[in-house]
Amino acid sequence: MATGPERGVRVGAPLRIGPERPRAAIVVVHAGASGLVERLRFLALPDNAFPRDALFIYEREPGTWKAPGNPVHVADARRAIERGLAEGVPTVVMSWSGGCVAAARAITETGAERIALFVDVEGPVDRFSLVPPGRDMPEWRDLSPFDEAPWAGRELLHLLPPCPYLRVQGRPDHVHGDCLVHADRIMQVATARCGWSRRLDVPGPLSRHGIEVARTVEAFLADHPRPR
C-alpha cells in the first residue's frame, strides 16, 4: 500500500486508483490530514480493498480553519465527487470522522439523486459530538451550544442528504468511546429521510472490521447497481 502523496498530484485534485473499467467509483472524504496520506487506514484496508472499483482520494486545500464545515473543504469534496461521477458508474461517497460534514454538503450541491450510497464512518453528527471531549480546540473554544448561528452548516443531523445511507459504528467510537448517542440520533434522521438506511455496528475498533465494511458496501452495490 502506498503511504504518501504521489508526485504530480495537485492539492485538491483527486488521485484515481483502480481498474480502467470499474464497477463503481468510491470517493473518500477525510477530516484531518491529507487523504493521500490517510487513504483507507481508518479501516486498516489497502488501496485495492475494492478491486472492482475506482478509488478516489485527495489532499485538501489549505484553509483558514480545519473544523468541519469549511467551505474550502466542501469544494474539495465536491470536486472529488464530480470526478467519481464522471466515471459513469454508481458512485459511493465514504466519509471518515468529521469528513461527513463536507461530504454531506458536497453531495447536496452535486445532487443527492446521483449518489448510490453515502457511507458515514463514525462521523460526529451534532454540536455536542463535533467537539472532542477533553480537548482544547481554539476553533471551537468560543462557540456555545446554545447559539444556533455558529453551528449552521456543520451538523450532519440537518445536512444529511436524501440518498441511501450506511452508518458504520465501532464500539468504542474513535472519539467518544462507549457513548454512541450521536449514532442513535443520526439513524433516527436517516430512517425518515433516506429511504434506504442501515447501521453497521462492529465490536471493538474499526481497524479490526475493515473487511466487513468493504463486504457490506460490495453487497449494497450488488443489490443496487444504479442510483435510485
Contacts in CASP RR format, 6 or more apart in sequence:
PFRMAT RR
TARGET T0000
AUTHOR 0000-0000-0000
METHOD contacts of the structure
MODEL  1
MATGPERGVRVGAPLRIGPERPRAAIVVVHAGASGLVERLRFLALPDNAF
PRDALFIYEREPGTWKAPGNPVHVADARRAIERGLAEGVPTVVMSWSGGC
VAAARAITETGAERIALFVDVEGPVDRFSLVPPGRDMPEWRDLSPFDEAP
WAGRELLHLLPPCPYLRVQGRPDHVHGDCLVHADRIMQVATARCGWSRRL
DVPGPLSRHGIEVARTVEAFLADHPRPR
1 39 0 8 1.000
1 46 0 8 1.000
1 47 0 8 1.000
2 39 0 8 1.000
2 47 0 8 1.000
3 37 0 8 1.000
4 34 0 8 1.000
4 36 0 8 1.000
4 37 0 8 1.000
5 34 0 8 1.000
5 36 0 8 1.000
5 37 0 8 1.000
5 59 0 8 1.000
6 15 0 8 1.000
6 36 0 8 1.000
9 15 0 8 1.000
9 36 0 8 1.000
9 58 0 8 1.000
9 59 0 8 1.000
11 59 0 8 1.000
11 60 0 8 1.000
11 61 0 8 1.000
11 62 0 8 1.000
12 58 0 8 1.000
12 59 0 8 1.000
12 60 0 8 1.000
12 61 0 8 1.000
12 76 0 8 1.000
12 79 0 8 1.000
12 80 0 8 1.000
13 58 0 8 1.000
13 79 0 8 1.000
14 27 0 8 1.000
14 56 0 8 1.000
14 57 0 8 1.000
14 58 0 8 1.000
14 79 0 8 1.000
14 80 0 8 1.000
14 83 0 8 1.000
14 84 0 8 1.000
15 36 0 8 1.000
15 56 0 8 1.000
15 57 0 8 1.000
15 58 0 8 1.000
16 54 0 8 1.000
16 55 0 8 1.000
16 56 0 8 1.000
16 83 0 8 1.000
17 47 0 8 1.000
17 48 0 8 1.000
17 54 0 8 1.000
17 55 0 8 1.000
17 56 0 8 1.000
17 57 0 8 1.000
18 48 0 8 1.000
18 51 0 8 1.000
18 53 0 8 1.000
18 54 0 8 1.000
18 55 0 8 1.000
19 51 0 8 1.000
19 52 0 8 1.000
19 53 0 8 1.000
19 54 0 8 1.000
22 52 0 8 1.000
22 53 0 8 1.000
22 54 0 8 1.000
22 87 0 8 1.000
22 89 0 8 1.000
23 52 0 8 1.000
23 53 0 8 1.000
23 89 0 8 1.000
23 90 0 8 1.000
23 221 0 8 1.000
24 50 0 8 1.000
24 52 0 8 1.000
24 53 0 8 1.000
24 54 0 8 1.000
24 89 0 8 1.000
24 90 0 8 1.000
24 91 0 8 1.000
24 92 0 8 1.000
24 116 0 8 1.000
24 221 0 8 1.000
25 53 0 8 1.000
25 54 0 8 1.000
25 56 0 8 1.000
25 84 0 8 1.000
25 85 0 8 1.000
25 87 0 8 1.000
25 88 0 8 1.000
25 89 0 8 1.000
25 90 0 8 1.000
25 91 0 8 1.000
25 92 0 8 1.000
26 50 0 8 1.000
26 53 0 8 1.000
26 54 0 8 1.000
26 55 0 8 1.000
26 56 0 8 1.000
26 91 0 8 1.000
26 92 0 8 1.000
26 94 0 8 1.000
26 217 0 8 1.000
27 56 0 8 1.000
27 77 0 8 1.000
27 80 0 8 1.000
27 81 0 8 1.000
27 83 0 8 1.000
27 84 0 8 1.000
27 91 0 8 1.000
27 92 0 8 1.000
27 93 0 8 1.000
27 94 0 8 1.000
28 35 0 8 1.000
28 39 0 8 1.000
28 40 0 8 1.000
28 55 0 8 1.000
28 56 0 8 1.000
28 57 0 8 1.000
28 94 0 8 1.000
28 95 0 8 1.000
28 96 0 8 1.000
29 77 0 8 1.000
29 80 0 8 1.000
29 93 0 8 1.000
29 94 0 8 1.000
29 95 0 8 1.000
29 96 0 8 1.000
29 99 0 8 1.000
29 100 0 8 1.000
29 102 0 8 1.000
29 103 0 8 1.000
29 106 0 8 1.000
30 38 0 8 1.000
30 57 0 8 1.000
30 60 0 8 1.000
30 95 0 8 1.000
30 96 0 8 1.000
30 97 0 8 1.000
30 99 0 8 1.000
31 68 0 8 1.000
31 95 0 8 1.000
31 96 0 8 1.000
31 97 0 8 1.000
31 98 0 8 1.000
31 99 0 8 1.000
31 100 0 8 1.000
31 102 0 8 1.000
32 38 0 8 1.000
32 60 0 8 1.000
32 66 0 8 1.000
32 97 0 8 1.000
32 98 0 8 1.000
32 99 0 8 1.000
34 58 0 8 1.000
34 59 0 8 1.000
34 60 0 8 1.000
35 57 0 8 1.000
35 58 0 8 1.000
35 59 0 8 1.000
35 60 0 8 1.000
36 57 0 8 1.000
36 58 0 8 1.000
36 59 0 8 1.000
37 59 0 8 1.000
38 57 0 8 1.000
38 96 0 8 1.000
39 47 0 8 1.000
39 57 0 8 1.000
40 46 0 8 1.000
40 47 0 8 1.000
40 49 0 8 1.000
40 55 0 8 1.000
42 96 0 8 1.000
42 97 0 8 1.000
42 121 0 8 1.000
42 174 0 8 1.000
42 206 0 8 1.000
42 207 0 8 1.000
43 49 0 8 1.000
43 121 0 8 1.000
43 206 0 8 1.000
43 207 0 8 1.000
43 209 0 8 1.000
43 210 0 8 1.000
43 213 0 8 1.000
43 214 0 8 1.000
44 206 0 8 1.000
44 207 0 8 1.000
44 208 0 8 1.000
44 210 0 8 1.000
45 210 0 8 1.000
45 211 0 8 1.000
45 213 0 8 1.000
45 214 0 8 1.000
47 55 0 8 1.000
49 210 0 8 1.000
49 211 0 8 1.000
49 214 0 8 1.000
50 214 0 8 1.000
50 217 0 8 1.000
50 218 0 8 1.000
53 92 0 8 1.000
54 84 0 8 1.000
54 87 0 8 1.000
54 89 0 8 1.000
56 80 0 8 1.000
56 83 0 8 1.000
56 84 0 8 1.000
57 80 0 8 1.000
58 76 0 8 1.000
58 79 0 8 1.000
58 80 0 8 1.000
60 72 0 8 1.000
60 73 0 8 1.000
60 76 0 8 1.000
61 72 0 8 1.000
61 73 0 8 1.000
61 75 0 8 1.000
61 76 0 8 1.000
62 72 0 8 1.000
63 70 0 8 1.000
63 72 0 8 1.000
63 73 0 8 1.000
64 70 0 8 1.000
64 72 0 8 1.000
65 139 0 8 1.000
66 73 0 8 1.000
66 139 0 8 1.000
67 130 0 8 1.000
67 137 0 8 1.000
67 139 0 8 1.000
67 140 0 8 1.000
67 154 0 8 1.000
68 98 0 8 1.000
68 99 0 8 1.000
68 100 0 8 1.000
68 101 0 8 1.000
68 102 0 8 1.000
68 124 0 8 1.000
68 130 0 8 1.000
68 154 0 8 1.000
69 101 0 8 1.000
69 102 0 8 1.000
69 105 0 8 1.000
69 153 0 8 1.000
69 154 0 8 1.000
70 102 0 8 1.000
73 99 0 8 1.000
73 102 0 8 1.000
74 101 0 8 1.000
74 102 0 8 1.000
74 105 0 8 1.000
74 106 0 8 1.000
74 109 0 8 1.000
75 106 0 8 1.000
76 102 0 8 1.000
77 93 0 8 1.000
77 99 0 8 1.000
77 102 0 8 1.000
77 103 0 8 1.000
77 105 0 8 1.000
77 106 0 8 1.000
78 106 0 8 1.000
78 109 0 8 1.000
78 110 0 8 1.000
80 106 0 8 1.000
81 91 0 8 1.000
81 93 0 8 1.000
81 106 0 8 1.000
81 107 0 8 1.000
81 110 0 8 1.000
81 115 0 8 1.000
82 110 0 8 1.000
84 91 0 8 1.000
85 91 0 8 1.000
85 110 0 8 1.000
85 114 0 8 1.000
90 116 0 8 1.000
90 117 0 8 1.000
90 221 0 8 1.000
90 224 0 8 1.000
90 225 0 8 1.000
90 226 0 8 1.000
90 227 0 8 1.000
91 114 0 8 1.000
91 115 0 8 1.000
91 116 0 8 1.000
91 227 0 8 1.000
92 115 0 8 1.000
92 116 0 8 1.000
92 117 0 8 1.000
92 118 0 8 1.000
92 119 0 8 1.000
92 217 0 8 1.000
92 221 0 8 1.000
93 103 0 8 1.000
93 106 0 8 1.000
93 107 0 8 1.000
93 115 0 8 1.000
93 117 0 8 1.000
93 118 0 8 1.000
93 119 0 8 1.000
94 119 0 8 1.000
94 121 0 8 1.000
94 217 0 8 1.000
95 102 0 8 1.000
95 103 0 8 1.000
95 104 0 8 1.000
95 118 0 8 1.000
95 119 0 8 1.000
95 120 0 8 1.000
95 121 0 8 1.000
95 123 0 8 1.000
96 121 0 8 1.000
96 122 0 8 1.000
96 123 0 8 1.000
97 121 0 8 1.000
97 122 0 8 1.000
97 123 0 8 1.000
97 124 0 8 1.000
97 174 0 8 1.000
97 175 0 8 1.000
98 123 0 8 1.000
98 124 0 8 1.000
98 130 0 8 1.000
99 123 0 8 1.000
100 120 0 8 1.000
100 123 0 8 1.000
100 124 0 8 1.000
100 125 0 8 1.000
100 156 0 8 1.000
101 153 0 8 1.000
101 154 0 8 1.000
101 155 0 8 1.000
101 156 0 8 1.000
101 159 0 8 1.000
103 118 0 8 1.000
103 120 0 8 1.000
104 118 0 8 1.000
104 156 0 8 1.000
104 159 0 8 1.000
104 160 0 8 1.000
104 161 0 8 1.000
105 153 0 8 1.000
105 159 0 8 1.000
107 115 0 8 1.000
107 118 0 8 1.000
107 161 0 8 1.000
107 163 0 8 1.000
108 159 0 8 1.000
108 161 0 8 1.000
111 161 0 8 1.000
112 161 0 8 1.000
112 162 0 8 1.000
112 163 0 8 1.000
113 163 0 8 1.000
113 227 0 8 1.000
113 228 0 8 1.000
114 227 0 8 1.000
115 161 0 8 1.000
115 163 0 8 1.000
115 164 0 8 1.000
115 227 0 8 1.000
116 163 0 8 1.000
116 164 0 8 1.000
116 220 0 8 1.000
116 221 0 8 1.000
116 224 0 8 1.000
116 226 0 8 1.000
116 227 0 8 1.000
117 163 0 8 1.000
117 164 0 8 1.000
117 165 0 8 1.000
117 166 0 8 1.000
117 217 0 8 1.000
117 220 0 8 1.000
117 221 0 8 1.000
117 224 0 8 1.000
118 161 0 8 1.000
118 163 0 8 1.000
118 164 0 8 1.000
118 165 0 8 1.000
118 166 0 8 1.000
119 166 0 8 1.000
119 168 0 8 1.000
119 213 0 8 1.000
119 217 0 8 1.000
120 156 0 8 1.000
120 165 0 8 1.000
120 166 0 8 1.000
120 167 0 8 1.000
120 168 0 8 1.000
120 186 0 8 1.000
121 168 0 8 1.000
121 206 0 8 1.000
121 213 0 8 1.000
122 168 0 8 1.000
122 169 0 8 1.000
122 170 0 8 1.000
122 173 0 8 1.000
122 174 0 8 1.000
122 175 0 8 1.000
122 183 0 8 1.000
122 206 0 8 1.000
123 129 0 8 1.000
123 156 0 8 1.000
123 182 0 8 1.000
124 130 0 8 1.000
124 156 0 8 1.000
124 175 0 8 1.000
124 182 0 8 1.000
125 155 0 8 1.000
125 156 0 8 1.000
125 157 0 8 1.000
125 182 0 8 1.000
125 183 0 8 1.000
125 185 0 8 1.000
125 186 0 8 1.000
126 155 0 8 1.000
126 156 0 8 1.000
126 157 0 8 1.000
126 182 0 8 1.000
126 185 0 8 1.000
127 143 0 8 1.000
127 145 0 8 1.000
127 151 0 8 1.000
127 154 0 8 1.000
127 155 0 8 1.000
128 145 0 8 1.000
128 182 0 8 1.000
129 175 0 8 1.000
129 176 0 8 1.000
129 181 0 8 1.000
129 182 0 8 1.000
130 140 0 8 1.000
130 151 0 8 1.000
130 154 0 8 1.000
130 155 0 8 1.000
131 137 0 8 1.000
131 140 0 8 1.000
131 143 0 8 1.000
132 175 0 8 1.000
133 175 0 8 1.000
133 176 0 8 1.000
143 150 0 8 1.000
143 151 0 8 1.000
144 150 0 8 1.000
145 151 0 8 1.000
153 159 0 8 1.000
156 186 0 8 1.000
157 185 0 8 1.000
157 186 0 8 1.000
157 189 0 8 1.000
160 186 0 8 1.000
160 189 0 8 1.000
160 190 0 8 1.000
160 193 0 8 1.000
160 194 0 8 1.000
161 194 0 8 1.000
162 193 0 8 1.000
162 194 0 8 1.000
162 195 0 8 1.000
163 194 0 8 1.000
163 227 0 8 1.000
163 228 0 8 1.000
164 194 0 8 1.000
164 195 0 8 1.000
164 196 0 8 1.000
164 197 0 8 1.000
164 220 0 8 1.000
164 224 0 8 1.000
164 228 0 8 1.000
165 190 0 8 1.000
165 194 0 8 1.000
165 196 0 8 1.000
165 197 0 8 1.000
165 198 0 8 1.000
166 197 0 8 1.000
166 198 0 8 1.000
166 199 0 8 1.000
166 200 0 8 1.000
166 216 0 8 1.000
166 217 0 8 1.000
166 220 0 8 1.000
167 183 0 8 1.000
167 186 0 8 1.000
167 187 0 8 1.000
167 190 0 8 1.000
167 197 0 8 1.000
167 198 0 8 1.000
167 199 0 8 1.000
167 200 0 8 1.000
168 200 0 8 1.000
168 202 0 8 1.000
168 206 0 8 1.000
168 213 0 8 1.000
168 216 0 8 1.000
169 180 0 8 1.000
169 183 0 8 1.000
169 199 0 8 1.000
169 200 0 8 1.000
169 201 0 8 1.000
169 202 0 8 1.000
170 201 0 8 1.000
170 202 0 8 1.000
170 203 0 8 1.000
170 204 0 8 1.000
170 205 0 8 1.000
170 206 0 8 1.000
170 209 0 8 1.000
171 177 0 8 1.000
171 178 0 8 1.000
171 180 0 8 1.000
171 201 0 8 1.000
171 202 0 8 1.000
171 203 0 8 1.000
171 204 0 8 1.000
172 178 0 8 1.000
172 204 0 8 1.000
172 205 0 8 1.000
173 179 0 8 1.000
173 180 0 8 1.000
173 183 0 8 1.000
174 205 0 8 1.000
174 206 0 8 1.000
176 182 0 8 1.000
183 199 0 8 1.000
187 197 0 8 1.000
187 199 0 8 1.000
190 197 0 8 1.000
191 197 0 8 1.000
196 224 0 8 1.000
196 228 0 8 1.000
198 216 0 8 1.000
200 212 0 8 1.000
200 213 0 8 1.000
200 216 0 8 1.000
202 208 0 8 1.000
202 209 0 8 1.000
202 212 0 8 1.000
202 213 0 8 1.000
206 213 0 8 1.000
END
